[in-house]
Amino acid sequence: ANTSKMKISVVVINYNLGDYLESTLLSIIDQNYSDLELIVIDGGSTDHSLEIINKYKGSIHYFVSEKDNGMYEALNKGLRVCTGEIMTFINSDDVLYSNSFFTVAKIFKQYRSIDWITGIPNHIDEIGRIVWSSEPKIWTPYHYKNKNFKYIQQEGTFWRKELWQKAGSYVSTQYKYAGDLELWSRFFSYADLYTVPCFLGAFRVRSKNQTSFEKINLYDLEAELILEAAPSYERIDANVLKISKTHAFNFLVFHKLFRVLKIINFEKAYNELFPSRLLLKYDRKQQSFYLDL
């Protein structure tokens, strides 16, 4: 049952990815989240995409199919018509995980001070198998100003509409590959990013015709230019700045660091250094982190 009344808007952008589009749409629709707004922006596909979109038109709240000037123009078309309190977008070959909307809604409802969140970065292959995942990462503006941006995964990143509005209500079309990173850099001017230690969305790795992989070097070049031009983040607190300079963001390094310092109360020290930036608790006995909602 849907215990939340928070409306979630999801924008799906598609161009000739009919082989994966149905899987993407079903990953959204099959969650049966009642307060959902599904928006599909198609770039004038010539494959069987429109047949699939028509098949699920009863679940789609807004749809357009027309030629555009690339994915960021398409994204703006979709994001500007969102009416949900929570927003996200995914490409039409990626997926959101089962019940992720319920997790996201509960987090935003329970933590009013949180304006955007991201899940654990992970990849699936062409038939939907998980083929890679990272550990949960702590992201701060300090990372970004030091060009340590690899990578806030766009699939599984959600934000409040208020943050989107504060950041200008647009995705930059100035860039061809790293428009999402440019958006994140603006978000950081207004709010901290919180990491949720679970899978919310997945990036699909395909064997061919995948711009995000084939053009990764161009993405990185754009990213460096974006971050050189990004504003300085005045909200960086001294503790994060101090500890980040030790490059102690890796959990294993944290364990070693605190053992060396002989800090008995790991949880207390951890929470003082990183006040709630990770939405998780630390289990001393298991020496592991877990989601507590």
C-alpha positions in Angstrom: 0.0 0.0 0.0 1.1 3.5 -0.7 1.6 5.1 2.7 2.9 8.4 1.3 1.1 11.2 -0.4 4.2 12.6 -2.0 3.8 12.9 -5.7 6.8 11.6 -7.8 7.4 12.8 -11.3 9.6 10.6 -13.6 10.8 11.8 -17.0 11.8 9.1 -19.5 13.7 10.3 -22.6 13.8 8.0 -25.6 15.2 7.9 -29.1 15.1 4.6 -31.0 15.7 2.5 -27.9 12.6 0.3 -28.4 14.5 -2.8 -27.5 14.8 -1.6 -23.9 12.0 1.0 -23.5 9.4 -1.5 -22.3 11.7 -2.7 -19.5 12.2 0.9 -18.5 8.5 1.7 -18.4 7.6 -1.5 -16.5 10.3 -0.7 -13.9 8.3 2.4 -13.2 4.7 1.3 -13.7 4.9 -2.1 -12.0 5.9 -0.4 -8.7 2.2 0.5 -8.4 3.0 3.7 -6.7 -0.3 5.5 -6.8 0.9 9.1 -6.7 3.1 8.8 -9.8 3.4 11.2 -12.8 5.1 9.4 -15.7 6.3 11.7 -18.5 7.8 10.3 -21.8 9.7 12.5 -24.2 10.5 10.8 -27.5 12.8 12.4 -30.0 10.9 11.3 -33.1 11.8 7.6 -33.0 11.7 5.6 -36.2 11.8 2.1 -34.6 9.0 0.4 -32.7 9.2 2.8 -29.7 5.9 4.4 -30.4 4.1 1.1 -30.4 5.5 0.4 -26.9 4.6 3.9 -25.7 1.0 3.4 -27.1 0.8 0.1 -25.3 1.3 1.8 -21.9 -0.4 5.1 -22.7 -2.9 4.5 -19.9 -0.1 4.9 -17.4 1.6 7.8 -19.1 0.5 11.3 -18.0 2.4 13.4 -20.6 3.9 12.3 -23.9 5.4 14.0 -26.9 7.3 12.6 -30.0 9.1 15.1 -32.1 12.6 15.8 -33.3 14.8 17.7 -30.9 18.4 18.9 -30.5 19.5 16.2 -28.2 18.8 14.6 -24.8 19.1 17.7 -22.7 16.6 19.6 -24.8 14.3 16.6 -24.4 14.9 16.5 -20.7 13.9 20.1 -20.3 10.7 19.5 -22.1 9.8 16.8 -19.6 11.2 18.3 -16.4 9.4 21.6 -17.1 6.0 20.0 -17.0 6.6 18.0 -13.8 4.0 18.7 -11.1 5.4 16.2 -8.5 7.0 17.2 -5.2 9.8 14.8 -6.0 11.5 14.6 -9.4 13.9 12.3 -11.3 14.7 11.3 -14.9 16.1 8.2 -16.6 17.1 7.2 -20.1 14.9 4.6 -21.9 17.4 1.8 -21.5 17.9 2.2 -17.7 15.7 1.0 -14.9 14.4 1.9 -11.5 14.4 -0.9 -8.9 11.3 -2.5 -7.4 9.7 -0.3 -4.7 12.3 2.4 -5.0 9.5 5.0 -5.1 8.3 3.9 -1.7 11.8 4.2 -0.2 12.4 7.6 -1.8 9.0 9.0 -0.7 9.6 7.8 2.9 13.0 9.4 3.1 11.7 12.8 1.8 8.7 12.6 4.1 10.8 11.6 7.1 13.7 14.0 6.6 12.4 17.4 5.8 15.9 18.9 5.7 16.9 16.6 2.8 16.5 18.0 -0.7 18.2 15.4 -2.9 19.4 11.8 -2.6 21.2 9.2 -4.6 21.5 5.4 -4.3 24.4 3.0 -4.8 25.9 3.3 -8.3 25.4 0.0 -10.2 25.2 -1.4 -13.7 23.1 -4.0 -15.4 23.7 -5.7 -18.7 21.6 -6.1 -21.7 19.4 -8.8 -20.2 19.1 -7.0 -16.8 21.7 -8.8 -14.7 23.6 -6.7 -12.1 27.2 -6.8 -13.4 28.8 -4.1 -11.2 28.1 -2.0 -8.1 30.1 0.3 -5.9 29.9 0.8 -2.2 27.9 3.8 -1.0 29.8 7.0 -1.5 29.8 10.2 0.4 29.5 13.2 -1.9 30.3 16.7 -0.8 30.9 20.0 -2.7 34.5 19.6 -1.8 34.7 16.5 -4.0 33.4 18.5 -6.9 35.7 21.5 -6.4 38.6 19.1 -6.5 37.2 17.4 -9.7 36.5 14.2 -7.9 33.2 13.7 -9.7 33.2 10.0 -10.7 30.3 9.6 -10.6 27.0 10.6 -9.1 24.8 8.1 -10.9 21.9 9.9 -12.5 19.7 6.7 -12.4 18.6 6.6 -8.8 19.1 10.3 -8.0 15.9 12.1 -6.8 15.3 15.7 -5.7 12.6 18.0 -4.4 10.9 20.3 -6.8 11.9 23.2 -4.6 15.6 22.4 -5.2 15.0 22.2 -8.9 13.4 25.7 -8.8 16.2 27.2 -6.7 18.7 25.9 -9.2 17.0 27.6 -12.1 14.5 24.9 -13.3 16.7 23.8 -16.3 19.2 21.4 -17.5 22.0 23.1 -19.5 21.9 22.5 -23.2 25.4 24.1 -23.5 27.0 20.6 -23.0 26.6 17.5 -25.0 27.5 14.8 -22.5 27.8 16.2 -19.0 24.6 18.2 -18.5 23.6 16.1 -15.5 26.9 16.9 -13.8 26.3 20.6 -14.5 22.9 20.3 -12.8 24.5 18.5 -9.8 27.0 21.4 -9.4 24.2 23.9 -9.2 22.3 21.7 -6.7 25.4 21.6 -4.5 25.1 25.4 -4.2 21.8 25.0 -2.3 21.8 21.6 -0.6 23.9 18.6 0.5 23.5 15.3 -1.4 22.6 12.4 0.9 23.5 8.8 -0.1 21.0 6.0 0.5 22.8 2.6 0.9 20.5 0.7 -1.4 19.8 0.3 -5.1 17.3 2.8 -6.4 18.1 2.8 -10.1 20.5 1.1 -12.5 22.6 2.2 -15.5 22.4 -0.3 -18.4 25.6 -1.2 -20.1 25.1 -2.1 -23.8 27.5 -3.7 -26.2 27.2 -1.1 -28.9 25.9 2.4 -29.7 26.1 3.7 -26.2 27.2 7.3 -26.1 27.7 7.5 -22.4 30.4 4.8 -22.6 31.9 5.5 -26.0 32.2 9.2 -25.2 33.3 8.9 -21.6 36.5 10.9 -22.2 34.5 13.7 -23.7 32.2 13.6 -20.7 35.2 13.9 -18.4 36.5 16.9 -20.4 33.2 18.7 -20.2 33.0 17.9 -16.5 36.4 19.5 -15.8 35.3 22.7 -17.7 32.0 22.7 -15.7 33.7 22.4 -12.4 36.3 25.0 -13.2 33.4 27.4 -13.8 31.4 26.2 -10.8 30.9 28.6 -7.9 32.8 28.1 -4.6 30.6 26.3 -2.1 30.5 28.4 1.0 28.5 25.8 2.9 31.4 23.3 3.2 31.8 22.7 7.0 35.2 22.6 8.6 35.0 19.0 9.7 34.2 17.7 6.2 36.9 19.8 4.7 39.5 18.6 7.3 38.7 14.9 6.9 38.3 15.0 3.2 41.8 16.2 2.8 43.0 12.9 4.3 41.1 11.1 1.5 39.4 9.0 4.2 36.1 8.7 2.4 36.5 5.0 1.8 34.8 3.0 4.6 37.8 0.7 5.1 40.0 3.7 5.6 37.5 5.0 8.1 37.8 1.8 10.1 41.6 2.0 10.1 41.7 5.7 10.8 39.5 5.4 13.9 41.2 2.3 15.2 44.5 4.2 15.0 43.0 7.1 16.9 41.6 4.6 19.4 38.1 6.1 19.1 35.9 3.7 21.0 32.5 5.2 20.0 32.8 4.9 16.2 29.2 5.8 15.5 29.4 9.0 17.5 32.6 10.1 15.9 31.3 9.2 12.4 28.1 11.1 12.9 30.0 14.2 14.2 32.3 14.2 11.2 29.6 13.6 8.7 26.3 14.8 10.1 23.6 12.7 8.3 25.2 12.9 4.9 24.8 9.1 4.7 21.3 7.8 5.4 22.5 4.8 7.4 23.4 3.5 10.8 26.6 1.8 11.8 26.4 -1.7 13.4 29.4 -2.0 15.7 29.1 -5.8 16.1 28.8 -6.5 12.3 31.1 -3.5 11.5 28.7 -2.6 8.6 26.2 0.0 7.6 22.5 -0.5 7.1 19.5 1.6 6.0 17.3 2.6 8.9 13.8 3.9 7.9 
